[in-house]
Amino acid sequence: MQSLAALADPTRRRIVELLAERDRTAGELVEEFDVSAPAISQHLNVLREAGLVVTRAEGRNRIQALNPDGFDELEAWLDRTRRFWSQRLDALERELRTEDERAARTRKKSS
């Protein structure tokens, strides 16, 4: 899953957070970090390749923006993971209730 791999890096996650606030130029993003412009450019390339960021031209500026469609793969994965854990936790809850009921019956017989 390319989108999850792209977000594994803390700098790229921060770029996504900044772009979630508003669209920005690469220069504006560079100002937010203590790394070089080429480094931010590389991070943006990874995010673009993962489909999470798109670039549009506005005059001489290149505006970076989040691509909502790029998050679909990630959202689908999260939904599958949530369902998996929800099912497992529901099964655990049923088992614990059964154990509690057994323990209550045992205590009642002992009394």
Beta strands, then each sheet from edge to edge (+ up, - down):
strand 1: 24-25
strand 2: 53-58
strand 3: 61-66
sheet 1: 1+ 3- 2+
end
